[in-house]
Amino acid sequence: MSSVAKKRPTGPASADVVVLGGGHNGLVAASYLARAGMRVIVVEARSELGGMALTASIDGVRAPMLAHTVGRFRPRIARDLGLGGSVRLIEPETRVFAPHPTNGTAITLWRDAEKTAAALAERPNGAKTAAGYLKLDGRLRRIGAYFSEVLDGVAPDLDGGKSVAELLAGFAFRAPFTDLQEGDGREILRMLPMSAADLVGEYLDDEHLLALISWRAAIYNAVGPMSPGTGATLLFDGITSDGADGGAAGQTVVAIGGPGAIIDALATAARGFGAEIRTGAQVVAITERDGRVTGVALASGEEIAAPYVLSTLDPKTTLLNLLGVEATGPELRRRLRATRSNGVTAKLNLLLDRLPDFTAAGSGPSAQTLLRGRIVILDNVLGIEKAFDASKYGEMSETPVVEALIPTLIDPSLAPDKRHVVSAIVQYAPANLKSGWGEAERKQLADRTMSVLESVAPGIGKRVVARQLITPADLEKDWGASGGHAMHVNEGFDQFAQWRPLYGIGRHETPIDGLFLSGAGTHPGGGVTGAPGANAAARLIKHLRRSAE
């Protein structure tokens, strides 16, 4: 772009834009920016690309390091960047298999809501449960489709004294309520500040099912399903660009080759558009002069000059650690410190010598069909809340909530030797554990997680060949996530859209001229979506076009 070329620095290392972070959002942003004609350099501190969407190796078997489902990746981004057939996604018929930890029963949520309802009809008070499930599923799908249009772009502008009512009117203007049924519009406004448990409880009174669906509003966040505002998180969880996914069951989609397959495709796309990608390049400072970005300084001592920096690192790292008080100002720093980003989610990866037996799944091909979905182990809402309570006081839960996936059932190429991987999200274990995260505490959390798995899959511990635990403290230390939060910033009604990470910097631009924010801590939030990267790139490109006029 001509306006960029005029500002482009010269010297040993220079660019139009330096993108901080080689995760999926960074690579998405870099691809769009390079496609628009900018000279882009991506810098990633770790030795490999991927961020929290890595495919790692455990004893020679490939496994999802952190994120294990990718169903929210935006198809429009794949189309724009020409990913085409380079990424193959599989959506199993089973969305969720939820074996009860004490009574031997199980709930299965299928991709087909009618099939799910038919199975639920066999439970106690089943006719009422099945009808309530279908009603809830329909409403969540319609609202999810609506919000996919509302929240997929840059958050609407509220500057100039616009009210929340005007914000909602702006949403409606951008995505009219045409596909919603009578009552859906006013229900959206009522549901957003509710707790997920209250929202789901209006449709269902089956305790196990209520907990299973409400859980989706708590996963990755320092909240329980009874926390106010988790209703909004549940509604947003169903968002995809075409509204086809979500519903009451949520999404279960696996990338063949692991989530890192998306990273490989994005890196190829970015390089194809002309972006330069560096790994092992840790940024220690964003350089600026008189409130204007001048580039970045690396731990190696090298500096890269650039008039624009787009950071996909978490907002606190970007604005509190990489910039001085003079640049950010005391008020912005105070508000950022108050942003909720306390991580409570760990990850346990297991390598097994063979497929474990889950009692409630039975055996044979039908069992394998059930086990291709997310395996969620919980009892009721109060059980989740009790697990959450421990983390409030700096303790790990005695009975953590576990959501596991066996990706090798869907993608056998991950383990050619017929072994299996169990990828388990574990909650609640706080980053700021009162006793600290020593070896004894790490073993204790892994053992407690194994106890939960043993309750539904007796003997699974004997099948373990290797295990790998990643705590929230590891996310902070090794992935640079402030507070050890996998989504950078807690998700909730008070930290979304213009308020993510906080009002005034919720539309990707910052008070530091030339510095843009992206990543999970910005709109529309975490997960492997690519949307924050695409949004921030669009915002920067628009800014440049305005400057050129």
Backbone torsions as a table, in degrees:
resi	resn	phi	psi	omega
1	MET	NA	138.2	-173.5
2	SER	-62.1	-39.3	-178.9
3	SER	-64.6	-32.0	178.3
4	VAL	-74.0	-42.0	-177.5
5	ALA	-58.6	-35.7	179.7
6	LYS	-66.0	-32.2	-176.7
7	LYS	-92.5	-9.7	-172.3
8	ARG	-62.0	124.8	178.3
9	PRO	-71.4	160.9	174.5
10	THR	-119.4	156.7	-178.9
11	GLY	144.5	-172.4	-176.4
12	PRO	-57.0	-40.0	-179.2
13	ALA	-139.9	117.1	-179.6
14	SER	-149.9	158.9	-179.6
15	ALA	-157.0	168.9	170.0
16	ASP	-78.8	-40.2	-178.6
17	VAL	-139.6	133.4	168.7
18	VAL	-104.6	124.4	178.0
19	VAL	-99.7	122.9	179.9
20	LEU	-92.8	118.3	177.3
21	GLY	107.0	125.4	-179.1
22	GLY	-103.8	31.0	171.3
23	GLY	-80.8	-172.5	-174.2
24	HIS	-64.8	-36.8	179.6
25	ASN	-67.1	-39.8	177.8
26	GLY	-62.7	-41.4	-179.1
27	LEU	-71.8	-35.3	175.4
28	VAL	-62.8	-49.6	-179.9
29	ALA	-60.0	-44.8	-179.2
30	ALA	-61.2	-38.9	-179.7
31	SER	-63.9	-47.8	179.4
32	TYR	-62.9	-42.8	-177.9
33	LEU	-67.3	-42.8	178.5
34	ALA	-66.4	-37.3	177.9
35	ARG	-62.7	-30.0	179.7
36	ALA	-81.0	1.7	174.8
37	GLY	100.8	8.9	-179.8
38	MET	-89.5	152.4	171.3
39	ARG	-86.9	117.8	-171.5
40	VAL	-120.9	134.4	171.3
41	ILE	-120.2	123.8	175.8
42	VAL	-98.1	129.4	178.0
43	VAL	-118.2	127.1	-179.4
44	GLU	-124.0	125.3	-176.0
45	ALA	-67.4	-36.3	-177.6
46	ARG	-76.2	168.7	-177.4
47	SER	-79.4	-8.3	179.7
48	GLU	-139.6	154.2	179.4
49	LEU	-78.2	162.8	172.3
50	GLY	128.2	-29.3	-177.1
51	GLY	56.6	-125.2	-178.8
52	MET	-89.6	9.3	176.2
53	ALA	-113.0	33.2	179.1
54	LEU	-73.1	148.6	161.4
55	THR	-103.9	115.2	-175.3
56	ALA	-100.5	176.7	177.3
57	SER	-117.3	131.0	173.4
58	ILE	-123.0	106.9	179.9
59	ASP	52.0	42.5	176.2
60	GLY	85.4	-3.7	178.5
61	VAL	-105.4	135.9	-179.1
62	ARG	-82.6	141.9	-176.5
63	ALA	-151.1	151.5	175.1
64	PRO	-67.4	120.7	-179.0
65	MET	-64.6	-50.2	-177.6
66	LEU	-127.5	-80.4	178.2
67	ALA	-66.9	138.5	178.3
68	HIS	-124.1	-8.6	173.0
69	THR	-120.8	149.7	-172.4
70	VAL	-134.8	23.2	-172.7
71	GLY	-69.0	-13.1	-178.8
72	ARG	-95.3	5.9	176.6
73	PHE	-65.1	129.4	-170.9
74	ARG	-72.7	120.2	177.3
75	PRO	-58.1	-31.8	-179.9
76	ARG	-63.0	-33.2	178.8
77	ILE	-70.0	-42.1	177.5
78	ALA	-59.3	-40.3	179.2
79	ARG	-68.6	-47.3	-177.8
80	ASP	-58.2	-40.0	-173.6
81	LEU	-94.9	3.9	175.1
82	GLY	67.5	34.8	179.4
83	LEU	-68.5	-32.8	172.4
84	GLY	48.1	-128.5	-176.6
85	GLY	-85.1	8.5	-178.0
86	SER	-76.1	-15.5	176.6
87	VAL	-125.2	126.8	178.8
88	ARG	-113.3	121.1	-178.9
89	LEU	-108.8	138.2	-179.7
90	ILE	-119.4	128.1	175.9
91	GLU	-113.8	103.5	-178.2
92	PRO	-66.9	156.5	179.0
93	GLU	-62.3	-35.1	177.3
94	THR	-84.6	120.7	175.4
95	ARG	-84.0	-48.5	-175.7
96	VAL	-141.6	135.3	168.9
97	PHE	-118.8	120.4	-173.8
98	ALA	-123.0	88.9	176.2
99	PRO	-74.2	133.9	-179.9
100	HIS	-73.6	136.1	-173.9
101	PRO	-72.6	-11.4	-176.6
102	THR	-127.7	-28.5	-172.5
103	ASN	-108.2	3.9	174.1
104	GLY	80.4	-1.8	178.3
105	THR	-89.1	176.0	178.4
106	ALA	-153.9	153.5	172.0
107	ILE	-115.7	135.3	175.3
108	THR	-119.0	126.3	174.7
109	LEU	-105.3	120.1	-176.5
110	TRP	-97.7	163.6	173.9
111	ARG	-60.0	-37.3	177.4
112	ASP	-83.5	111.6	-177.4
113	ALA	-63.1	-34.3	179.5
114	GLU	-65.9	-38.0	177.4
115	LYS	-65.3	-40.4	176.7
116	THR	-61.0	-45.8	-178.7
117	ALA	-61.9	-39.0	179.0
118	ALA	-62.4	-39.3	178.2
119	ALA	-70.2	-38.8	179.8
120	LEU	-66.2	-27.2	180.0
121	ALA	-64.2	-16.9	179.1
122	GLU	-84.9	-8.4	179.8
123	ARG	-83.2	164.9	175.8
124	PRO	-54.7	136.9	-176.2
125	ASN	56.4	37.0	-168.7
126	GLY	-65.6	-36.2	-178.4
127	ALA	-61.8	-43.9	179.0
128	LYS	-66.5	-41.1	179.5
129	THR	-63.4	-44.7	-179.2
130	ALA	-63.0	-43.5	180.0
131	ALA	-65.4	-41.9	178.8
132	GLY	-64.2	-38.9	179.3
133	TYR	-62.5	-46.7	-178.7
134	LEU	-63.6	-38.4	179.0
135	LYS	-66.2	-44.5	178.0
136	LEU	-63.9	-45.2	-178.8
137	ASP	-59.6	-44.4	-179.7
138	GLY	-62.5	-43.7	-179.2
139	ARG	-66.4	-43.2	-179.9
140	LEU	-64.6	-36.3	178.7
141	ARG	-66.9	-44.0	-179.3
142	ARG	-64.7	-45.6	-178.9
143	ILE	-68.1	-37.2	177.1
144	GLY	-62.4	-40.5	177.9
145	ALA	-64.8	-39.0	177.8
146	TYR	-63.1	-48.6	-177.5
147	PHE	-69.7	-21.8	176.7
148	SER	-63.6	-31.9	176.7
149	GLU	-82.1	-39.6	-175.4
150	VAL	-67.0	-43.7	-167.9
151	LEU	-107.1	5.5	-173.7
152	ASP	-82.4	-18.1	178.9
153	GLY	-102.6	-167.0	176.0
154	VAL	-63.3	139.0	-178.7
155	ALA	-57.9	143.3	179.1
156	PRO	-58.5	154.9	-177.8
157	ASP	-86.1	127.5	176.1
158	LEU	-109.8	6.7	179.7
159	ASP	-65.8	156.6	179.8
160	GLY	86.7	18.9	173.8
161	GLY	83.4	15.2	178.0
162	LYS	-64.6	144.0	-177.3
163	SER	-92.9	170.2	175.5
164	VAL	-61.4	-36.3	177.7
165	ALA	-60.5	-40.6	177.9
166	GLU	-67.7	-35.3	176.1
167	LEU	-59.7	-49.2	-178.7
168	LEU	-65.0	-36.6	175.8
169	ALA	-64.0	-37.8	176.6
170	GLY	-63.7	-40.2	175.1
171	PHE	-57.6	-48.8	-176.4
172	ALA	-63.0	-35.3	178.8
173	PHE	-65.5	-40.7	-178.8
174	ARG	-71.7	-32.6	-178.5
175	ALA	-142.5	85.4	-176.6
176	PRO	-54.4	156.0	-177.1
177	PHE	-77.6	28.5	-171.4
178	THR	-63.2	-32.4	-177.0
179	ASP	-92.8	-0.6	179.8
180	LEU	-88.2	152.3	178.3
181	GLN	-91.0	169.8	-179.0
182	GLU	-57.0	129.5	179.6
183	GLY	94.7	-17.9	-178.0
184	ASP	-64.6	-41.2	-176.6
185	GLY	-60.2	-50.8	-179.8
186	ARG	-69.8	-27.8	178.2
187	GLU	-67.0	-34.0	177.5
188	ILE	-57.7	-47.9	-178.0
189	LEU	-64.6	-33.2	-179.7
190	ARG	-76.7	-36.6	-173.9
191	MET	-74.6	-33.0	-171.3
192	LEU	-53.7	-46.3	-179.0
193	PRO	-86.0	-1.4	-177.4
194	MET	-72.9	166.4	167.8
195	SER	-82.3	150.9	178.5
196	ALA	-61.7	-38.0	-179.1
197	ALA	-63.4	-41.3	178.4
198	ASP	-67.9	-41.2	-179.8
199	LEU	-60.8	-53.2	-178.5
200	VAL	-67.0	-34.4	-178.4
201	GLY	-65.6	-17.1	175.3
202	GLU	-72.3	-17.5	-178.5
203	TYR	-111.0	-26.6	-171.6
204	LEU	-134.3	142.7	171.9
205	ASP	-122.9	5.0	172.1
206	ASP	-70.9	112.5	-170.6
207	GLU	-60.6	-41.3	-178.7
208	HIS	-67.0	-45.2	-179.4
209	LEU	-67.2	-40.1	178.7
210	LEU	-59.5	-44.7	179.2
211	ALA	-65.5	-39.7	-176.8
212	LEU	-62.2	-43.8	-178.7
213	ILE	-77.2	-40.4	179.4
214	SER	-62.8	-30.4	-177.2
215	TRP	-55.2	-33.5	-177.2
216	ARG	-61.9	-21.2	178.9
217	ALA	-85.0	-10.4	-177.5
218	ALA	-107.6	-25.6	-173.8
219	ILE	-56.6	135.9	-179.1
220	TYR	76.6	-6.3	-173.4
221	ASN	-120.0	154.0	179.5
222	ALA	-84.2	63.9	178.1
223	VAL	-145.5	165.9	168.4
224	GLY	-113.5	168.2	-178.4
225	PRO	-65.4	-12.6	176.4
226	MET	-93.3	0.5	179.9
227	SER	-72.7	134.9	177.5
228	PRO	-57.8	143.6	177.9
229	GLY	89.8	-11.7	179.3
230	THR	-72.8	-14.3	172.9
231	GLY	-61.1	-40.6	177.7
232	ALA	-62.3	-43.2	-179.7
233	THR	-61.0	-40.8	178.3
234	LEU	-63.6	-42.7	179.0
235	LEU	-63.2	-43.0	-177.4
236	PHE	-71.9	-24.4	-177.2
237	ASP	-62.4	-25.8	-178.5
238	GLY	-85.5	2.6	-174.6
239	ILE	-71.2	130.5	163.8
240	THR	-137.8	169.3	-173.7
241	SER	-69.9	-23.2	179.7
242	ASP	-111.4	1.7	176.6
243	GLY	70.2	8.6	-173.8
244	ALA	-82.4	-19.0	-176.1
245	ASP	-100.2	-169.7	175.7
246	GLY	87.4	-127.5	-173.6
247	GLY	72.3	-168.6	-176.8
248	ALA	-67.5	-25.9	-176.9
249	ALA	-84.6	-20.8	-175.7
250	GLY	77.2	-176.6	-176.4
251	GLN	-104.0	146.4	169.8
252	THR	-138.7	102.7	-178.6
253	VAL	-136.1	132.4	-177.3
254	VAL	-118.9	137.7	174.6
255	ALA	-87.7	128.3	175.7
256	ILE	-64.0	127.2	-173.1
257	GLY	94.5	1.1	-178.6
258	GLY	88.1	169.5	-179.6
259	PRO	-59.9	-23.8	177.9
260	GLY	-62.9	-17.4	177.2
261	ALA	-64.2	-35.4	176.4
262	ILE	-67.0	-39.6	178.7
263	ILE	-61.9	-45.5	179.9
264	ASP	-59.4	-43.6	-178.9
265	ALA	-66.1	-40.2	179.8
266	LEU	-67.7	-39.5	178.8
267	ALA	-63.6	-40.7	177.6
268	THR	-62.8	-42.9	179.5
269	ALA	-63.4	-46.2	-178.2
270	ALA	-60.8	-45.8	178.8
271	ARG	-64.5	-36.7	179.1
272	GLY	-62.8	-31.3	177.1
273	PHE	-83.6	-6.4	175.6
274	GLY	109.5	3.6	179.9
275	ALA	-73.3	145.4	173.2
276	GLU	-98.2	135.2	-177.7
277	ILE	-122.8	126.6	178.0
278	ARG	-119.3	134.6	171.5
279	THR	-108.5	166.0	-176.7
280	GLY	63.4	27.3	-177.5
281	ALA	-119.1	91.2	-176.9
282	GLN	-86.9	126.8	177.8
283	VAL	-84.7	129.1	177.9
284	VAL	-107.5	-14.3	178.5
285	ALA	-161.7	145.1	166.1
286	ILE	-95.7	118.4	-176.2
287	THR	-84.5	145.2	179.7
288	GLU	-151.8	161.4	176.7
289	ARG	-144.1	123.5	179.0
290	ASP	55.5	41.3	177.0
291	GLY	77.9	13.9	-177.2
292	ARG	-125.8	128.6	179.4
293	VAL	-60.5	138.4	175.6
294	THR	-121.5	-6.5	179.0
295	GLY	144.2	-152.8	179.8
296	VAL	-138.7	154.0	174.1
297	ALA	-112.6	135.3	-178.3
298	LEU	-101.3	158.9	179.4
299	ALA	-61.3	-25.7	179.6
300	SER	-70.9	-11.6	-175.4
301	GLY	100.3	-12.6	179.3
302	GLU	-75.7	148.5	171.6
303	GLU	-119.8	142.1	175.2
304	ILE	-114.4	118.9	-179.2
305	ALA	-84.5	134.9	178.7
306	ALA	-163.9	142.6	177.7
307	PRO	-79.2	-11.7	-179.9
308	TYR	-136.1	139.8	173.8
309	VAL	-128.3	130.1	175.3
310	LEU	-117.4	114.5	-174.5
311	SER	-103.8	126.8	172.2
312	THR	-101.8	6.7	173.7
313	LEU	-70.8	166.5	-178.8
314	ASP	-65.3	151.3	-173.1
315	PRO	-59.0	-35.7	-178.9
316	LYS	-68.2	-42.9	176.9
317	THR	-60.3	-45.6	-176.7
318	THR	-62.2	-51.5	-169.7
319	LEU	-93.6	-23.9	-179.6
320	LEU	-98.0	-35.6	-174.1
321	ASN	-96.7	-34.3	-174.1
322	LEU	-95.7	-7.1	177.8
323	LEU	-127.6	151.1	179.6
324	GLY	-84.9	170.5	-179.2
325	VAL	-60.6	-35.8	-177.8
326	GLU	-61.2	-36.2	-177.0
327	ALA	-77.3	-44.0	-174.5
328	THR	-88.5	-32.5	-178.1
329	GLY	86.1	148.6	-175.1
330	PRO	-65.5	-33.7	-176.4
331	GLU	-69.0	-45.4	177.7
332	LEU	-62.8	-39.8	179.9
333	ARG	-65.7	-38.9	177.9
334	ARG	-62.6	-45.3	-178.8
335	ARG	-65.8	-38.1	178.7
336	LEU	-65.1	-41.3	179.6
337	ARG	-62.0	-28.8	-179.6
338	ALA	-81.6	-9.9	178.6
339	THR	-65.5	134.1	-176.4
340	ARG	-78.1	115.6	-179.8
341	SER	-145.3	40.4	-179.0
342	ASN	-89.1	112.4	-176.2
343	GLY	-79.0	139.3	179.8
344	VAL	-133.5	11.4	-172.9
345	THR	-112.7	126.5	176.1
346	ALA	-110.3	171.3	179.3
347	LYS	-134.7	128.0	176.3
348	LEU	-118.5	116.9	176.6
349	ASN	-103.4	128.5	-178.3
350	LEU	-119.3	138.4	170.3
351	LEU	-108.0	123.0	-176.8
352	LEU	-112.8	149.4	179.4
353	ASP	-76.2	-17.6	173.6
354	ARG	-159.8	170.2	-179.2
355	LEU	-63.6	130.6	179.5
356	PRO	-74.1	159.0	177.6
357	ASP	-99.2	119.1	175.0
358	PHE	-98.2	118.9	-172.5
359	THR	-51.5	-48.7	-175.3
360	ALA	-73.0	-12.6	-179.2
361	ALA	-87.6	-16.4	-175.1
362	GLY	76.3	-146.7	-177.3
363	SER	-141.5	170.0	176.8
364	GLY	83.0	-167.3	-176.9
365	PRO	-58.2	-35.0	-179.7
366	SER	-64.5	-36.5	177.6
367	ALA	-65.0	-42.9	-179.9
368	GLN	-64.0	-33.6	175.9
369	THR	-61.6	-45.9	179.3
370	LEU	-62.4	-40.2	-173.4
371	LEU	-80.0	1.0	174.9
372	ARG	-79.9	-14.5	177.3
373	GLY	-87.5	179.0	172.5
374	ARG	-67.6	134.4	-178.8
375	ILE	-103.9	109.0	-173.7
376	VAL	-111.0	123.6	-175.6
377	ILE	-114.5	106.6	178.2
378	LEU	-157.6	169.6	-175.8
379	ASP	-109.9	-69.7	-179.3
380	ASN	-147.8	176.8	-176.8
381	VAL	-61.4	-41.0	-179.5
382	LEU	-63.8	-32.8	176.6
383	GLY	-65.2	-39.3	176.8
384	ILE	-66.1	-42.9	-179.6
385	GLU	-63.0	-38.2	178.1
386	LYS	-64.1	-40.7	177.1
387	ALA	-63.5	-39.7	178.6
388	PHE	-65.5	-39.6	-177.7
389	ASP	-54.2	-41.4	-178.2
390	ALA	-57.4	-41.8	-176.1
391	SER	-67.0	-25.8	179.2
392	LYS	-62.8	-27.1	-175.6
393	TYR	-108.0	21.1	175.7
394	GLY	75.2	24.9	-179.6
395	GLU	-122.3	152.8	174.7
396	MET	-85.3	149.2	-179.4
397	SER	-66.1	140.0	174.5
398	GLU	-68.2	-33.0	177.8
399	THR	-127.6	84.5	-177.4
400	PRO	-66.6	155.9	171.7
401	VAL	-82.9	133.7	-175.1
402	VAL	-124.0	129.5	171.1
403	GLU	-121.4	114.6	-173.4
404	ALA	-115.7	158.9	174.4
405	LEU	-139.3	143.0	174.6
406	ILE	-111.1	83.1	-172.9
407	PRO	-64.0	-24.4	-179.2
408	THR	-69.6	-16.8	173.7
409	LEU	-73.6	-29.7	-179.4
410	ILE	-90.9	-35.9	-176.9
411	ASP	-129.3	83.5	-178.4
412	PRO	-61.2	-18.0	-179.3
413	SER	-65.5	-17.3	178.2
414	LEU	-65.6	-30.8	-177.7
415	ALA	-135.1	82.0	-178.2
416	PRO	-61.1	-17.8	-177.7
417	ASP	-90.0	13.8	175.0
418	LYS	74.1	5.8	173.3
419	ARG	-77.3	173.2	-176.8
420	HIS	-131.5	150.7	177.3
421	VAL	-108.8	136.2	167.8
422	VAL	-112.9	118.0	179.8
423	SER	-104.0	110.4	-171.2
424	ALA	-118.7	121.3	170.4
425	ILE	-84.3	131.4	-171.8
426	VAL	-124.3	126.8	-178.5
427	GLN	-142.3	128.5	28.0
428	TYR	-128.0	131.6	178.2
429	ALA	-145.4	107.1	-171.3
430	PRO	-74.6	146.9	176.4
431	ALA	-60.3	-38.9	-178.8
432	ASN	-93.5	53.7	179.1
433	LEU	-55.1	131.4	-173.8
434	LYS	-55.2	-39.3	-177.9
435	SER	-89.7	-3.1	-177.2
436	GLY	84.4	160.9	-177.9
437	TRP	-99.1	71.3	173.3
438	GLY	-84.8	-178.8	-178.6
439	GLU	-61.8	-37.5	-179.8
440	ALA	-64.5	-41.3	-179.8
441	GLU	-69.1	-38.0	178.5
442	ARG	-64.3	-43.4	178.3
443	LYS	-64.2	-38.4	-179.1
444	GLN	-62.9	-44.2	179.4
445	LEU	-65.2	-43.5	178.3
446	ALA	-62.0	-41.5	-179.9
447	ASP	-66.3	-40.0	178.6
448	ARG	-65.6	-36.5	176.7
449	THR	-66.1	-41.3	177.7
450	MET	-63.0	-35.2	178.1
451	SER	-63.5	-39.7	176.8
452	VAL	-64.1	-43.9	178.3
453	LEU	-64.6	-39.3	178.9
454	GLU	-62.6	-29.8	-178.0
455	SER	-64.9	-23.3	179.7
456	VAL	-117.7	-14.3	179.3
457	ALA	-135.8	73.0	-177.4
458	PRO	-55.0	133.0	179.0
459	GLY	89.8	0.5	-178.4
460	ILE	-62.6	-32.1	-179.6
461	GLY	-61.1	-31.9	179.8
462	LYS	-72.5	-16.2	-178.3
463	ARG	-89.7	-9.4	-173.3
464	VAL	-74.3	123.2	176.2
465	VAL	-95.6	-37.0	179.8
466	ALA	-154.5	151.4	175.8
467	ARG	-140.8	149.7	-175.4
468	GLN	-135.3	119.6	-179.1
469	LEU	-109.7	132.4	175.7
470	ILE	-121.7	114.8	-178.3
471	THR	-93.3	166.4	173.1
472	PRO	-57.9	-32.0	176.9
473	ALA	-64.5	-34.7	175.8
474	ASP	-67.2	-38.0	178.0
475	LEU	-61.2	-36.8	179.2
476	GLU	-72.7	-43.4	-175.3
477	LYS	-76.5	-46.3	-171.4
478	ASP	-96.7	-23.1	179.1
479	TRP	-112.8	-3.0	175.2
480	GLY	71.8	21.2	-179.5
481	ALA	-86.5	112.6	-178.7
482	SER	-58.1	131.3	-179.2
483	GLY	75.9	0.1	179.8
484	GLY	69.1	27.3	-176.6
485	HIS	-91.5	123.3	-177.4
486	ALA	-64.3	-26.0	179.0
487	MET	-102.7	13.3	179.8
488	HIS	69.5	-47.2	-179.4
489	VAL	-136.2	139.2	178.4
490	ASN	-52.8	138.9	176.5
491	GLU	-91.4	137.3	-178.9
492	GLY	175.9	172.9	-175.1
493	PHE	-62.3	-29.7	-178.0
494	ASP	-88.7	-5.3	-179.9
495	GLN	-134.4	60.5	175.5
496	PHE	-142.2	167.5	-179.8
497	ALA	51.0	-127.7	-177.3
498	GLN	-63.4	-16.1	-177.8
499	TRP	-98.0	14.1	178.2
500	ARG	-116.2	110.8	4.4
501	PRO	-80.1	-24.1	173.8
502	LEU	-163.7	159.7	-175.1
503	TYR	-63.2	137.3	-178.7
504	GLY	107.2	-26.9	175.3
505	ILE	-130.2	22.2	-176.7
506	GLY	-87.2	3.3	178.5
507	ARG	-117.7	28.6	171.5
508	HIS	80.8	-23.5	175.7
509	GLU	-87.2	155.9	-179.8
510	THR	-127.0	169.0	176.8
511	PRO	-65.7	-17.0	177.9
512	ILE	-84.8	113.1	-175.2
513	ASP	-58.3	122.3	178.8
514	GLY	98.4	-7.8	-179.9
515	LEU	-101.8	124.4	179.8
516	PHE	-120.4	145.9	179.5
517	LEU	-106.7	145.3	174.2
518	SER	-145.9	-164.0	176.8
519	GLY	90.0	-179.7	-173.9
520	ALA	-62.0	-24.7	-179.1
521	GLY	-81.6	4.2	177.9
522	THR	-118.9	172.6	-178.8
523	HIS	-63.1	137.9	1.6
524	PRO	-96.5	18.7	173.2
525	GLY	116.3	-167.4	-171.8
526	GLY	-85.4	-170.4	-173.7
527	GLY	92.9	165.0	-179.3
528	VAL	-84.9	82.4	-177.9
529	THR	-114.2	-35.7	-173.4
530	GLY	80.4	-9.5	-175.0
531	ALA	-63.8	-44.2	178.0
532	PRO	-59.2	-38.3	178.4
533	GLY	-65.8	-43.1	178.9
534	ALA	-66.4	-42.2	-179.5
535	ASN	-62.3	-47.5	-177.5
536	ALA	-64.7	-39.2	177.9
537	ALA	-63.8	-41.5	178.8
538	ALA	-62.7	-39.1	-180.0
539	ARG	-65.8	-42.1	179.9
540	LEU	-67.5	-41.9	179.1
541	ILE	-62.8	-41.6	178.0
542	LYS	-63.6	-40.5	178.0
543	HIS	-59.6	-43.0	-179.3
544	LEU	-66.7	-37.9	179.4
545	ARG	-67.4	-37.4	176.5
546	ARG	-62.9	-41.9	-178.0
547	SER	-65.4	-29.5	-176.9
548	ALA	-79.9	-16.9	-176.9
549	GLU	-74.7	NA	NA
